[in-house]
Amino acid sequence: MLTSDGTATGAIAESLFTFVSGSNLLVLTGSMEPGDDITYNLGAPTKRWANVYTGDLHLRNDRGSWTIVEEPEELTIRNNNTGNWYKFALVPITKPE
């Protein structure tokens, strides 16, 4: 249920999310998950998110299960099915313009 925060554009939700008045910001306090597994998209080929900020990245589909982990000096990836760990080969380059 949504209720007004007393402003013309603000709202407060009993589901622990808040629309910040005067901005395009939705603040979520708690976890969010889709209603079904491997059914819904976040974005689309022509409607992409600009940036994604995350901790470790967990990837899983019907063919594999991987976790990308940020270490202090490298990125590692774990095959969650086998438990094997791998290191990305990160080679310094000159930033393209």
MOPAC internal coordinates of N, CA, C and O (Angstrom, degrees):
PM7 1SCF
backbone

  N    0.0000 0     0.00 0     0.00 0    0    0    0
  C    1.4386 1     0.00 0     0.00 0    1    0    0
  C    1.5265 1   108.30 1     0.00 0    2    1    0
  O    1.2310 1   120.38 1   -43.89 1    3    2    1
  N    1.3246 1   116.88 1   136.11 1    3    2    1
  C    1.4519 1   123.10 1   176.10 1    5    3    2
  C    1.5171 1   109.74 1  -103.47 1    6    5    3
  O    1.2310 1   120.88 1   -39.85 1    7    6    5
  N    1.3304 1   115.93 1   140.15 1    7    6    5
  C    1.4563 1   120.50 1   174.30 1    9    7    6
  C    1.5236 1   108.26 1  -130.24 1   10    9    7
  O    1.2310 1   120.22 1   -21.76 1   11   10    9
  N    1.3123 1   117.18 1   158.24 1   11   10    9
  C    1.4581 1   122.21 1   179.46 1   13   11   10
  C    1.5160 1   110.11 1   -74.32 1   14   13   11
  O    1.2310 1   121.06 1   -34.70 1   15   14   13
  N    1.3428 1   115.57 1   145.30 1   15   14   13
  C    1.4613 1   119.37 1   173.74 1   17   15   14
  C    1.5276 1   110.83 1   -92.89 1   18   17   15
  O    1.2310 1   120.25 1  -170.46 1   19   18   17
  N    1.3182 1   117.12 1     9.54 1   19   18   17
  C    1.4558 1   122.11 1   178.72 1   21   19   18
  C    1.5159 1   113.71 1    95.90 1   22   21   19
  O    1.2310 1   120.23 1   175.92 1   23   22   21
  N    1.3402 1   117.17 1    -4.08 1   23   22   21
  C    1.4610 1   120.35 1   176.70 1   25   23   22
  C    1.5187 1   108.76 1  -106.13 1   26   25   23
  O    1.2310 1   120.82 1    -8.98 1   27   26   25
  N    1.3146 1   116.04 1   171.02 1   27   26   25
  C    1.4651 1   120.55 1  -177.62 1   29   27   26
  C    1.5271 1   112.44 1   -68.75 1   30   29   27
  O    1.2310 1   119.90 1   151.51 1   31   30   29
  N    1.3385 1   117.80 1   -28.49 1   31   30   29
  C    1.4656 1   119.56 1  -174.63 1   33   31   30
  C    1.5209 1   114.26 1  -120.09 1   34   33   31
  O    1.2310 1   119.35 1   172.07 1   35   34   33
  N    1.3021 1   118.84 1    -7.93 1   35   34   33
  C    1.4653 1   121.17 1  -175.53 1   37   35   34
  C    1.5109 1   113.01 1   -86.08 1   38   37   35
  O    1.2310 1   121.13 1   -29.44 1   39   38   37
  N    1.3296 1   115.45 1   150.56 1   39   38   37
  C    1.4636 1   121.03 1   177.72 1   41   39   38
  C    1.5145 1   109.18 1  -144.73 1   42   41   39
  O    1.2310 1   120.74 1   -27.75 1   43   42   41
  N    1.3092 1   116.19 1   152.25 1   43   42   41
  C    1.4575 1   122.59 1   176.53 1   45   43   42
  C    1.5250 1   107.10 1  -124.40 1   46   45   43
  O    1.2310 1   120.67 1   -43.14 1   47   46   45
  N    1.3217 1   116.33 1   136.86 1   47   46   45
  C    1.4557 1   120.42 1  -178.31 1   49   47   46
  C    1.5189 1   109.69 1  -113.22 1   50   49   47
  O    1.2310 1   120.81 1   -36.96 1   51   50   49
  N    1.2973 1   116.06 1   143.04 1   51   50   49
  C    1.4539 1   120.31 1   175.76 1   53   51   50
  C    1.5184 1   111.22 1   -73.32 1   54   53   51
  O    1.2310 1   120.30 1   171.32 1   55   54   53
  N    1.3265 1   117.03 1    -8.68 1   55   54   53
  C    1.4583 1   121.74 1  -179.86 1   57   55   54
  C    1.5208 1   112.00 1   -91.53 1   58   57   55
  O    1.2310 1   119.78 1  -156.99 1   59   58   57
  N    1.3247 1   118.02 1    23.01 1   59   58   57
  C    1.4554 1   123.92 1   175.75 1   61   59   58
  C    1.5195 1   113.83 1    66.39 1   62   61   59
  O    1.2310 1   119.89 1  -144.64 1   63   62   61
  N    1.3251 1   117.82 1    35.36 1   63   62   61
  C    1.4571 1   119.84 1   169.22 1   65   63   62
  C    1.5176 1   108.68 1  -133.32 1   66   65   63
  O    1.2310 1   121.56 1   -28.77 1   67   66   65
  N    1.3402 1   114.61 1   151.23 1   67   66   65
  C    1.4571 1   120.98 1  -174.89 1   69   67   66
  C    1.5184 1   109.37 1  -134.29 1   70   69   67
  O    1.2310 1   119.98 1   -47.77 1   71   70   69
  N    1.3099 1   117.63 1   132.23 1   71   70   69
  C    1.4547 1   122.68 1   169.68 1   73   71   70
  C    1.5260 1   106.17 1   -86.56 1   74   73   71
  O    1.2310 1   120.05 1   -61.34 1   75   74   73
  N    1.3299 1   117.52 1   118.66 1   75   74   73
  C    1.4533 1   121.20 1  -177.44 1   77   75   74
  C    1.5220 1   109.44 1   -77.10 1   78   77   75
  O    1.2310 1   120.84 1   -59.08 1   79   78   77
  N    1.3009 1   116.00 1   120.92 1   79   78   77
  C    1.4593 1   122.75 1  -176.96 1   81   79   78
  C    1.5233 1   110.75 1   -58.77 1   82   81   79
  O    1.2310 1   120.71 1   -45.61 1   83   82   81
  N    1.3428 1   116.25 1   134.39 1   83   82   81
  C    1.4491 1   121.59 1   176.83 1   85   83   82
  C    1.5196 1   114.81 1    78.66 1   86   85   83
  O    1.2310 1   119.81 1  -168.86 1   87   86   85
  N    1.3243 1   117.97 1    11.14 1   87   86   85
  C    1.4711 1   120.44 1   179.57 1   89   87   86
  C    1.5244 1   109.06 1  -142.22 1   90   89   87
  O    1.2310 1   120.98 1    -3.68 1   91   90   89
  N    1.3084 1   115.73 1   176.32 1   91   90   89
  C    1.4632 1   121.80 1   174.88 1   93   91   90
  C    1.5184 1   110.81 1   -99.81 1   94   93   91
  O    1.2310 1   119.82 1  -152.01 1   95   94   93
  N    1.3115 1   117.94 1    27.99 1   95   94   93
  C    1.4577 1   122.54 1  -172.92 1   97   95   94
  C    1.5250 1   111.90 1  -100.88 1   98   97   95
  O    1.2310 1   120.98 1   -50.23 1   99   98   97
  N    1.3082 1   115.74 1   129.77 1   99   98   97
  C    1.4614 1   123.31 1   172.04 1  101   99   98
  C    1.5157 1   106.56 1  -111.24 1  102  101   99
  O    1.2310 1   119.53 1   -59.52 1  103  102  101
  N    1.3220 1   118.50 1   120.48 1  103  102  101
  C    1.4569 1   123.11 1  -179.60 1  105  103  102
  C    1.5221 1   108.22 1  -102.71 1  106  105  103
  O    1.2310 1   121.06 1   -54.38 1  107  106  105
  N    1.3191 1   115.58 1   125.62 1  107  106  105
  C    1.4591 1   122.22 1   179.95 1  109  107  106
  C    1.5193 1   108.82 1  -111.08 1  110  109  107
  O    1.2310 1   120.30 1   -53.72 1  111  110  109
  N    1.3142 1   117.04 1   126.28 1  111  110  109
  C    1.4547 1   122.17 1   177.03 1  113  111  110
  C    1.5187 1   107.61 1  -110.08 1  114  113  111
  O    1.2310 1   120.93 1   -82.91 1  115  114  113
  N    1.3274 1   115.83 1    97.09 1  115  114  113
  C    1.4542 1   121.12 1  -176.28 1  117  115  114
  C    1.5098 1   109.88 1   129.56 1  118  117  115
  O    1.2310 1   120.44 1     7.66 1  119  118  117
  N    1.2930 1   116.77 1  -172.34 1  119  118  117
  C    1.4577 1   122.24 1  -177.83 1  121  119  118
  C    1.5174 1   111.16 1   -90.64 1  122  121  119
  O    1.2310 1   121.62 1   -19.84 1  123  122  121
  N    1.3293 1   114.51 1   160.16 1  123  122  121
  C    1.4574 1   120.89 1   177.31 1  125  123  122
  C    1.5234 1   106.76 1  -135.11 1  126  125  123
  O    1.2310 1   120.30 1   -42.17 1  127  126  125
  N    1.2978 1   117.04 1   137.83 1  127  126  125
  C    1.4579 1   120.24 1   177.05 1  129  127  126
  C    1.5193 1   109.85 1  -146.64 1  130  129  127
  O    1.2310 1   120.55 1   -26.09 1  131  130  129
  N    1.3457 1   116.55 1   153.91 1  131  130  129
  C    1.4721 1   118.76 1   178.80 1  133  131  130
  C    1.5222 1   110.78 1   -71.02 1  134  133  131
  O    1.2310 1   120.79 1   -16.04 1  135  134  133
  N    1.3071 1   116.09 1   163.96 1  135  134  133
  C    1.4532 1   121.93 1  -178.57 1  137  135  134
  C    1.5230 1   114.00 1   -75.10 1  138  137  135
  O    1.2310 1   120.09 1   167.30 1  139  138  137
  N    1.3402 1   117.43 1   -12.70 1  139  138  137
  C    1.4621 1   120.96 1  -179.60 1  141  139  138
  C    1.5195 1   108.73 1  -153.56 1  142  141  139
  O    1.2310 1   119.93 1   -22.37 1  143  142  141
  N    1.3326 1   117.73 1   157.63 1  143  142  141
  C    1.4579 1   122.87 1  -176.92 1  145  143  142
  C    1.5289 1   111.52 1   -79.76 1  146  145  143
  O    1.2310 1   120.49 1   -47.02 1  147  146  145
  N    1.3354 1   116.66 1   132.98 1  147  146  145
  C    1.4648 1   125.07 1   176.93 1  149  147  146
  C    1.5373 1   111.38 1    49.42 1  150  149  147
  O    1.2310 1   120.95 1  -129.99 1  151  150  149
  N    1.3327 1   115.79 1    50.01 1  151  150  149
  C    1.4599 1   120.99 1  -177.21 1  153  151  150
  C    1.5265 1   112.31 1  -124.42 1  154  153  151
  O    1.2310 1   119.91 1   140.83 1  155  154  153
  N    1.3289 1   117.77 1   -39.17 1  155  154  153
  C    1.4626 1   121.84 1  -172.65 1  157  155  154
  C    1.5219 1   111.01 1  -112.41 1  158  157  155
  O    1.2310 1   120.73 1   -28.72 1  159  158  157
  N    1.3321 1   116.21 1   151.28 1  159  158  157
  C    1.4615 1   122.68 1  -179.88 1  161  159  158
  C    1.5177 1   110.98 1  -103.45 1  162  161  159
  O    1.2310 1   121.08 1   -26.78 1  163  162  161
  N    1.3023 1   115.55 1   153.22 1  163  162  161
  C    1.4568 1   122.89 1   169.48 1  165  163  162
  C    1.5207 1   105.06 1  -109.27 1  166  165  163
  O    1.2310 1   119.93 1   -79.16 1  167  166  165
  N    1.3263 1   117.74 1   100.84 1  167  166  165
  C    1.4479 1   122.17 1  -173.22 1  169  167  166
  C    1.5235 1   110.60 1    89.25 1  170  169  167
  O    1.2310 1   121.07 1     6.30 1  171  170  169
  N    1.3462 1   115.57 1  -173.70 1  171  170  169
  C    1.4628 1   122.50 1  -178.82 1  173  171  170
  C    1.5279 1   108.00 1  -156.41 1  174  173  171
  O    1.2310 1   119.60 1   -13.01 1  175  174  173
  N    1.3353 1   118.36 1   166.99 1  175  174  173
  C    1.4667 1   119.46 1   179.93 1  177  175  174
  C    1.5281 1   113.90 1   -54.82 1  178  177  175
  O    1.2310 1   120.08 1   148.37 1  179  178  177
  N    1.3112 1   117.45 1   -31.63 1  179  178  177
  C    1.4657 1   120.11 1  -179.88 1  181  179  178
  C    1.5293 1   113.09 1  -108.50 1  182  181  179
  O    1.2310 1   119.91 1  -177.65 1  183  182  181
  N    1.3176 1   117.77 1     2.35 1  183  182  181
  C    1.4653 1   123.12 1   178.05 1  185  183  182
  C    1.5248 1   108.16 1  -136.33 1  186  185  183
  O    1.2310 1   121.28 1  -105.05 1  187  186  185
  N    1.3591 1   115.16 1    74.95 1  187  186  185
  C    1.4582 1   120.88 1  -173.64 1  189  187  186
  C    1.5226 1   111.30 1   -94.03 1  190  189  187
  O    1.2310 1   120.35 1   -26.91 1  191  190  189
  N    1.3321 1   116.95 1   153.09 1  191  190  189
  C    1.4487 1   122.73 1   171.70 1  193  191  190
  C    1.5205 1   107.93 1   -74.44 1  194  193  191
  O    1.2310 1   119.66 1   -36.76 1  195  194  193
  N    1.3212 1   118.26 1   143.24 1  195  194  193
  C    1.4647 1   122.25 1  -178.30 1  197  195  194
  C    1.5309 1   110.92 1   -68.75 1  198  197  195
  O    1.2310 1   119.72 1   131.00 1  199  198  197
  N    1.3095 1   118.13 1   -49.00 1  199  198  197
  C    1.4645 1   123.27 1  -178.24 1  201  199  198
  C    1.5214 1   108.61 1  -142.58 1  202  201  199
  O    1.2310 1   120.94 1   -30.24 1  203  202  201
  N    1.3205 1   115.80 1   149.76 1  203  202  201
  C    1.4555 1   121.55 1   175.94 1  205  203  202
  C    1.5255 1   107.20 1  -123.32 1  206  205  203
  O    1.2310 1   120.24 1   -57.46 1  207  206  205
  N    1.3098 1   117.14 1   122.54 1  207  206  205
  C    1.4517 1   122.66 1   179.06 1  209  207  206
  C    1.5238 1   107.69 1  -109.05 1  210  209  207
  O    1.2310 1   120.76 1   -55.45 1  211  210  209
  N    1.3301 1   116.15 1   124.55 1  211  210  209
  C    1.4527 1   119.84 1  -175.23 1  213  211  210
  C    1.5184 1   110.38 1  -150.27 1  214  213  211
  O    1.2310 1   120.62 1   -17.48 1  215  214  213
  N    1.2974 1   116.41 1   162.52 1  215  214  213
  C    1.4639 1   120.69 1   168.72 1  217  215  214
  C    1.5207 1   106.35 1   -80.70 1  218  217  215
  O    1.2310 1   119.82 1    46.12 1  219  218  217
  N    1.3064 1   117.95 1  -133.88 1  219  218  217
  C    1.4594 1   120.20 1   176.31 1  221  219  218
  C    1.5263 1   109.04 1   -61.15 1  222  221  219
  O    1.2310 1   121.19 1   -33.33 1  223  222  221
  N    1.3248 1   115.33 1   146.67 1  223  222  221
  C    1.4585 1   121.22 1  -177.11 1  225  223  222
  C    1.5248 1   108.85 1  -105.28 1  226  225  223
  O    1.2310 1   120.40 1   -60.96 1  227  226  225
  N    1.3092 1   116.84 1   119.04 1  227  226  225
  C    1.4652 1   122.76 1  -178.69 1  229  227  226
  C    1.5242 1   108.93 1  -104.30 1  230  229  227
  O    1.2310 1   120.81 1   -58.27 1  231  230  229
  N    1.3182 1   116.06 1   121.73 1  231  230  229
  C    1.4670 1   122.16 1  -178.27 1  233  231  230
  C    1.5269 1   108.75 1  -118.79 1  234  233  231
  O    1.2310 1   120.67 1   -47.20 1  235  234  233
  N    1.3299 1   116.33 1   132.80 1  235  234  233
  C    1.4667 1   119.18 1   177.80 1  237  235  234
  C    1.5136 1   109.26 1  -155.16 1  238  237  235
  O    1.2310 1   121.08 1   -44.97 1  239  238  237
  N    1.3265 1   115.54 1   135.03 1  239  238  237
  C    1.4606 1   122.00 1   171.60 1  241  239  238
  C    1.5251 1   107.49 1  -144.49 1  242  241  239
  O    1.2310 1   119.95 1    16.39 1  243  242  241
  N    1.3290 1   117.69 1  -163.61 1  243  242  241
  C    1.4683 1   119.87 1  -176.47 1  245  243  242
  C    1.5309 1   112.42 1   -74.64 1  246  245  243
  O    1.2310 1   119.30 1   171.93 1  247  246  245
  N    1.3503 1   118.95 1    -8.07 1  247  246  245
  C    1.4654 1   121.50 1  -178.58 1  249  247  246
  C    1.5193 1   113.65 1  -107.55 1  250  249  247
  O    1.2310 1   119.50 1   157.95 1  251  250  249
  N    1.3270 1   118.56 1   -22.05 1  251  250  249
  C    1.4576 1   119.27 1  -176.06 1  253  251  250
  C    1.5116 1   112.95 1  -164.99 1  254  253  251
  O    1.2310 1   121.75 1    -8.13 1  255  254  253
  N    1.3376 1   114.26 1   171.87 1  255  254  253
  C    1.4569 1   121.84 1   179.27 1  257  255  254
  C    1.5275 1   107.76 1  -147.86 1  258  257  255
  O    1.2310 1   120.46 1   -64.44 1  259  258  257
  N    1.3364 1   116.73 1   115.56 1  259  258  257
  C    1.4559 1   122.69 1  -175.22 1  261  259  258
  C    1.5171 1   110.44 1  -133.95 1  262  261  259
  O    1.2310 1   120.81 1   -27.11 1  263  262  261
  N    1.3454 1   116.06 1   152.89 1  263  262  261
  C    1.4579 1   121.95 1   173.16 1  265  263  262
  C    1.5248 1   108.46 1  -130.00 1  266  265  263
  O    1.2310 1   120.15 1   -55.06 1  267  266  265
  N    1.3331 1   117.31 1   124.94 1  267  266  265
  C    1.4548 1   122.80 1   175.88 1  269  267  266
  C    1.5301 1   107.40 1   -94.65 1  270  269  267
  O    1.2310 1   120.82 1   -52.48 1  271  270  269
  N    1.3357 1   116.03 1   127.52 1  271  270  269
  C    1.4662 1   122.35 1  -175.25 1  273  271  270
  C    1.5269 1   109.41 1  -122.12 1  274  273  271
  O    1.2310 1   120.41 1   -46.27 1  275  274  273
  N    1.3249 1   116.82 1   133.73 1  275  274  273
  C    1.4573 1   122.30 1   177.45 1  277  275  274
  C    1.5229 1   109.01 1   -89.02 1  278  277  275
  O    1.2310 1   120.56 1   -63.75 1  279  278  277
  N    1.3192 1   116.54 1   116.25 1  279  278  277
  C    1.4601 1   122.71 1   173.92 1  281  279  278
  C    1.5278 1   107.15 1   -98.64 1  282  281  279
  O    1.2310 1   119.20 1   -12.02 1  283  282  281
  N    1.3371 1   119.13 1   167.98 1  283  282  281
  C    1.4670 1   120.48 1  -178.06 1  285  283  282
  C    1.5312 1   114.24 1   -57.10 1  286  285  283
  O    1.2310 1   119.46 1   144.50 1  287  286  285
  N    1.3231 1   118.63 1   -35.50 1  287  286  285
  C    1.4634 1   121.15 1  -175.07 1  289  287  286
  C    1.5235 1   113.92 1  -123.70 1  290  289  287
  O    1.2310 1   119.79 1  -175.74 1  291  290  289
  N    1.3343 1   118.01 1     4.26 1  291  290  289
  C    1.4598 1   119.83 1  -176.43 1  293  291  290
  C    1.5221 1   110.53 1  -161.52 1  294  293  291
  O    1.2310 1   121.27 1   -13.05 1  295  294  293
  N    1.3047 1   115.18 1   166.95 1  295  294  293
  C    1.4641 1   121.68 1   170.95 1  297  295  294
  C    1.5208 1   107.68 1  -104.56 1  298  297  295
  O    1.2310 1   120.85 1   -43.76 1  299  298  297
  N    1.3204 1   115.99 1   136.24 1  299  298  297
  C    1.4590 1   120.30 1   175.10 1  301  299  298
  C    1.5225 1   108.59 1  -120.57 1  302  301  299
  O    1.2310 1   121.23 1   -19.79 1  303  302  301
  N    1.3200 1   115.25 1   160.21 1  303  302  301
  C    1.4646 1   120.66 1   178.80 1  305  303  302
  C    1.5222 1   108.29 1  -136.42 1  306  305  303
  O    1.2310 1   120.66 1   -45.81 1  307  306  305
  N    1.3109 1   116.34 1   134.19 1  307  306  305
  C    1.4700 1   122.27 1  -179.46 1  309  307  306
  C    1.5199 1   109.12 1  -111.18 1  310  309  307
  O    1.2310 1   120.96 1   -49.21 1  311  310  309
  N    1.3322 1   115.76 1   130.79 1  311  310  309
  C    1.4574 1   120.69 1   170.57 1  313  311  310
  C    1.5223 1   105.55 1   -81.94 1  314  313  311
  O    1.2310 1   120.20 1   -71.31 1  315  314  313
  N    1.3166 1   117.23 1   108.69 1  315  314  313
  C    1.4642 1   121.05 1  -175.84 1  317  315  314
  C    1.5231 1   112.89 1   -69.27 1  318  317  315
  O    1.2310 1   119.79 1   160.29 1  319  318  317
  N    1.3307 1   118.01 1   -19.71 1  319  318  317
  C    1.4642 1   120.82 1   178.56 1  321  319  318
  C    1.5207 1   111.93 1   -78.27 1  322  321  319
  O    1.2310 1   120.54 1   144.79 1  323  322  321
  N    1.3475 1   116.58 1   -35.21 1  323  322  321
  C    1.4716 1   119.71 1  -176.94 1  325  323  322
  C    1.5211 1   112.83 1  -106.12 1  326  325  323
  O    1.2310 1   120.01 1   160.69 1  327  326  325
  N    1.3381 1   117.59 1   -19.31 1  327  326  325
  C    1.4570 1   121.12 1  -175.42 1  329  327  326
  C    1.5215 1   113.16 1    83.55 1  330  329  327
  O    1.2310 1   119.45 1   177.91 1  331  330  329
  N    1.3360 1   118.66 1    -2.09 1  331  330  329
  C    1.4593 1   122.00 1  -179.48 1  333  331  330
  C    1.5267 1   110.45 1   -73.54 1  334  333  331
  O    1.2310 1   121.30 1   -35.59 1  335  334  333
  N    1.3544 1   115.11 1   144.41 1  335  334  333
  C    1.4584 1   122.97 1   178.26 1  337  335  334
  C    1.5226 1   109.50 1  -111.08 1  338  337  335
  O    1.2310 1   120.69 1   -32.93 1  339  338  337
  N    1.3317 1   116.28 1   147.07 1  339  338  337
  C    1.4602 1   122.53 1   178.42 1  341  339  338
  C    1.5260 1   107.90 1  -135.90 1  342  341  339
  O    1.2310 1   120.84 1   -24.32 1  343  342  341
  N    1.3350 1   115.99 1   155.68 1  343  342  341
  C    1.4556 1   121.60 1   176.70 1  345  343  342
  C    1.5178 1   108.34 1  -113.21 1  346  345  343
  O    1.2310 1   120.44 1   -48.18 1  347  346  345
  N    1.3292 1   116.76 1   131.82 1  347  346  345
  C    1.4568 1   120.68 1   174.16 1  349  347  346
  C    1.5201 1   108.17 1   -67.39 1  350  349  347
  O    1.2310 1   120.25 1   -40.61 1  351  350  349
  N    1.3180 1   117.13 1   139.39 1  351  350  349
  C    1.4561 1   121.78 1   174.26 1  353  351  350
  C    1.5227 1   107.90 1   -85.42 1  354  353  351
  O    1.2310 1   120.97 1   -81.08 1  355  354  353
  N    1.3389 1   115.75 1    98.92 1  355  354  353
  C    1.4537 1   121.46 1  -179.12 1  357  355  354
  C    1.5230 1   107.96 1   -99.33 1  358  357  355
  O    1.2310 1   120.65 1   -65.42 1  359  358  357
  N    1.3116 1   116.37 1   114.58 1  359  358  357
  C    1.4591 1   122.52 1  -177.12 1  361  359  358
  C    1.5229 1   108.33 1  -110.67 1  362  361  359
  O    1.2310 1   119.80 1   -58.06 1  363  362  361
  N    1.3552 1   117.98 1   121.94 1  363  362  361
  C    1.4654 1   119.83 1  -179.61 1  365  363  362
  C    1.5394 1   111.31 1   -60.06 1  366  365  363
  O    1.2310 1   121.10 1   -41.14 1  367  366  365
  N    1.3306 1   115.50 1   138.86 1  367  366  365
  C    1.4638 1   121.02 1   177.08 1  369  367  366
  C    1.5159 1   108.69 1  -135.98 1  370  369  367
  O    1.2310 1   120.26 1   -11.37 1  371  370  369
  N    1.3153 1   117.11 1   168.63 1  371  370  369
  C    1.4467 1   121.41 1   171.06 1  373  371  370
  C    1.5167 1   107.30 1   -80.97 1  374  373  371
  O    1.2310 1   120.85 1   -49.27 1  375  374  373
  N    1.3315 1   115.98 1   130.73 1  375  374  373
  C    1.4581 1   120.10 1  -177.29 1  377  375  374
  C    1.5280 1   110.64 1   -59.87 1  378  377  375
  O    1.2310 1   120.13 1   -53.91 1  379  378  377
  N    1.3439 1   117.36 1   126.09 1  379  378  377
  C    1.4627 1   119.57 1   177.43 1  381  379  378
  C    1.5230 1   111.15 1   -66.16 1  382  381  379
  O    1.2310 1   121.00 1   -30.04 1  383  382  381
  N    1.3126 1   115.69 1   149.96 1  383  382  381
  C    1.4713 1   119.07 1   179.49 1  385  383  382
  C    1.5062 1   111.33 1   -93.76 1  386  385  383
  O    1.2310 1   120.10 1   180.00 1  387  386  385

